[in-house]
Amino acid sequence: MENNVPIGPGVKVTLRFKLSLREGELIDETGEQAATFIVGDGNLLPGFERAMFGLRAGARESFEIPAEAGFGEVNEENIHMMKKRDFSSEMELEEGLVVSFADQDGQERPGVVKRILDEIVEVDFNHPLAGQALIFEVDILEAEQISTNIIRM
């Protein structure tokens, strides 16, 4: 298969990256290690993949990913008021605490304690990066066409 093709559907990409908040706080990075993914395989959010479309091996770019193309906007329906007595009495509740809950399908859903009001606890089930624009810095090491199947995104 062809190497150094422009990034797009069916391309295996090897890269290093840094993900930061607009204010500069580092969220994640590969460091000197490289990460590999295939466009559309679900390892990167589509908004991050689309930002790299057209880049080739050797490219170094920095993109601002708006909230709606990253982890989404804050959804008020994902913020729940829960009774304090519904939490384990051994649990020391405090703002910022991440608590894991099982949803209706038995899947684990983390929630962040936002506020504690007498007998009510406000828990936010939005992704912690929801509502935030992110700075995505990439260093493309390799881009190889491995499939001609179009992945719908």
N, C-alpha and C positions, 0 to 999 in steps of 0.2 A: 504494500500500500504506500501511497505517497506521503513523504515527510514534508514538514514546513508548509502546510496548507493553511489557508485562513481558518480561524476557529468558527465552527458552525455545527449543524447537526451531523452526527456520525464521526466526530473528531475526538480522538483521545488526546487530552491535554495534560502535560506535566508542567507544574508551576510552583512558585513560591508566592505566598501572599501574606498581607497584613490587613487586618480589619480593625478600624478604629472609629470612635465617635468623632463627630465634627470638632469637638473641643480638644481632641488629641488623645483621649483615654484609649489605650490598647485593649481590644476585646479578644482577639485571637491572631495567631500568626504561625506559619510553618517554620520560621527560623531558617536555618541552613538546610533543613530537610525539605524535600520536594513532595508535593501531593499530586496524585494522578486521578483523573476522572474522565468519563466519557460524557460529552454534552448530552443532557437529557436523562442521565442515569439516576438523578435524584440526590446526588451527593452535594450539589450546590443548588441554591434556589435559582429559579429561572431568571430573576432579575440580575443576579450576579453573572450568570452565563451570557445573557444578552449583552451585557456591558462589554464583554470580551469578543463578541462576534467581529470577525474581520481581522483580528490581531493574528500575528504569526510568531513563530519562535524567535526569540531575541527582543521582543517588544517588552518595554517596561512602561506601565501606565498607572495612573491614579484616577479613580472614578468616584463621584459622589452618587451613592445609591439612595434614592428617596425612600422613605418609609414604606410607601405602597409597593415598591419593587423589591424591598428587603423582607422584613419580618411583619409587614402589614401595619395598618393603623391600630390604635388602641380601640378595642371594641368594648363599649360600656356593658354589653350583655355578658362579658366574661369576668365582670367584677361582681362578687357575691358577698352578701352579708350573712354570716353564719353565727349560730349561737355558740357562745364560749363553752357551754357544757357538752357540745358535740366533739370537742377535742379531748384527747387523753389528759387526765388530771396530772400525769407525770410530765406532760409537755410544758416547757417554759415558753409561753407565747411572747414574742417580741416583734416589733416592726422590722421588716426585712427578712424574717425567717421564711425559708422555703419549706413548704409542707407538701407531701405527696398524697394524692387522693386517687381513688379508683373511680373512673367514669362509669356510665351505664353499661358499656361494653366490657368492663373489667380492665380497660387500659389505664396505665398510670398517667396521671396529669399533675404536674407540679403547679403549685400556687404560691404566691408571695403574700405574706401578711402585710397589709398596707397600714391598717389602723386598728387599734383596740379601743372600743368604746364600752365601758362598763361590761355588760354581758354579751356584746356583739363584737364579732371580729370581721373586718373587711379583708377579703382575700381576692387577689387579682390573678386570674388564670391566663391573661395575655402573655405572649412571649416577652421575656424581660427587655428585649430590644424593640418591641412594637412601638410605633410612633416616632422612631428615631431615624434620622438620615445617617448613613454610614459612609466612611471613606474606605474604599477597597483598592489597595495597592497590589499590583500583580507584576510578576517577572515571569514571562512565558519562556519555559526552557525547551519544550518540544510540542509540536502539534502534528498529529498523524491521522490521516483519514483511514478509519478502520471499517466503516460501514457506509453503504449508500442508502440504507433505509432511513426514511425521514421520521424523526421522532416528533410527535405533535406536542407542542408546549403551550 
